[in-house]
């Protein structure tokens, strides 16, 4: 009897291994930009004083010493704690090419501003949490597009 239970357990385990990855196929965001992000900053300097304390945030955009590729709308960097950061693409995860008027001028972008501690899509009003990038309110499907944020105690490296 115990050998039948062991064989059944092995078969079930193998089936779970093969079925589980198939369940996640639809969760990959097809809107992820092809931008290559590779930026290093010192978040403890006065240049980035918004990041000097936990809860601080700023936009990383094209400026001297920082290159943001044209297929990115910039990066939102958030200091979660003294040693941990989050970095999110400013291109909305659900409708990245939506424009808010008929002249195609005000195209959607993610902003923080007065929405802190949330990030808002300027066209459809979706709100995302800064802590983990998840959708807080609205009709979106995907969480924010997150980049790697590695902090070595002195420098913050944001990359994908």
WOGI-V475684 format. One record per pair of residues at least 24 apart in sequence whose ideal C-beta (glycine too) atoms are under 7 Angstrom apart, sorted by the first residue. I is the first residue (numbers start at 1). J is the second residue. D is the distance in Angstrom with one decimal. If there is no record, write none. Layout:
I|J|D / I|J|D
This chain:
29|93|5.6 / 29|142|4.4 / 29|145|6.6 / 31|93|6.0 / 31|96|4.9 / 32|145|5.5 / 33|71|4.9 / 33|72|5.5 / 33|89|6.3 / 33|91|5.5 / 34|71|5.6 / 35|69|4.2 / 35|71|4.5 / 35|72|3.7 / 36|69|6.1 / 36|160|6.8 / 37|72|6.4 / 37|75|6.4 / 37|147|5.4 / 37|158|6.1 / 37|159|5.7 / 37|160|5.0 / 38|159|4.8 / 39|66|5.6 / 39|158|4.7 / 40|155|5.4 / 40|156|7.0 / 40|157|4.9 / 41|156|5.4 / 42|154|6.6 / 42|155|5.7 / 43|79|6.7 / 43|156|4.8 / 51|77|6.4 / 51|79|4.9 / 53|79|6.9 / 54|79|5.4 / 54|80|6.5 / 54|81|5.1 / 54|82|6.2 / 55|79|6.7 / 57|112|5.7 / 57|130|6.8 / 59|90|7.0 / 60|158|6.9 / 73|109|5.5 / 75|147|6.4 / 75|158|6.1 / 76|110|6.5 / 76|112|6.4 / 76|119|6.3 / 77|158|6.6 / 78|130|4.9 / 80|131|6.9 / 83|151|6.0 / 84|151|7.0 / 85|149|4.1 / 85|151|5.6 / 85|156|5.7 / 86|130|6.8 / 86|146|6.9 / 86|149|6.0 / 87|146|6.7 / 87|147|4.2 / 87|149|4.2 / 87|158|4.5 / 88|119|6.8 / 88|133|5.8 / 88|144|4.4 / 88|145|6.4 / 88|146|5.6 / 89|145|3.9 / 89|147|6.8 / 91|145|6.7 / 92|121|4.6 / 93|140|6.7 / 93|142|3.9 / 93|143|6.5 / 93|144|5.8 / 93|145|5.4 / 94|126|6.8 / 94|140|4.3 / 94|141|5.7 / 94|142|5.7 / 95|124|6.3 / 98|123|4.9 / 98|124|6.8 / 119|144|6.7
